[in-house]
Amino acid sequence: MAVADGFKGSQQEWLESLHGRDGVDGKDGIDGATDPLAVKYDDESKSTATLQSASGGSTRLSGVAPGRIAQGSTDAVNGGQLWDMENRWNDRWEDTNRRISQQDKRINGLGAQSMAMSQMAMSSQYLPVGKVSFNMGVGFYGPAAAVALGGSAQVTERIRLVGSITGGSGGTSVGGGFGASITFD
């Protein structure tokens, strides 16, 4: 019937024309040419699509939605996600550096306290029986300083009791100790 209404060609050609005409608006959508601005795969495997600027350089993609950051994710991430991740890492490094710096101060303070305690203990050597002495020592370690105060008593010829406290700079706590010495023949 359509052939009788003025279609020029065979019935087979008329049936093929029902699928749409060739061209950009037709069934194949290419009209024998490609859009130079279209993104296309590099080959029929559709495993890669290479973007390149007109000068042969790199190409920027804008308006990319945040990708999933999870194990096994193959989503692309955007600049905002990278910025957030960099800030989180910077915060962690700053916190780690702060903790190490505080630890260094404490170690220096403990070193100074140890020096002060050892000097204070040495000042109570050779104490006669029945005597009591009060002792003091000062110690330094790096930029830290500490003082130790203590006492010792030679109770008998064989027994000596000692005690001390120490404190100083570097963020360390006050420390103390007690000791006894018993001499055997």
C-alpha angles and dihedrals in degrees: 000000000000088000088057090049093066108285108149110218143041126311090252091055089049091053092049090051090061090072089065133267126284119261141065092313094037139079098288097039096210107083088204093297138080131228107252090211095053121109112231138175119262093235142353093276087073090214097125139026115191119205120199132171122239089260092051095256131118126296128226120224113208132191094033112165117233110274125222112270102204140114109290094012115145094185120127116245124219134224093263091057091049090049091052092047092049091051091050091051092047090052091050093049091049090050091048092049091049092051093048091049091051090047091052090053091050092049091051090048092050090049090053091048091051091051091049092049093049092050092047092050092051091055092065097058120128097019113172120237113277094020128119125203134192113212138194133193133182123204138186131196119174108314093338128096132191142179129212127200124190149142139225135196127197097214096178135349088274104033128067126173123201136179135174147169129209138189138165149141129310099073094282124146124246110271134198144174146190128209143176130203123204119185120207126199 
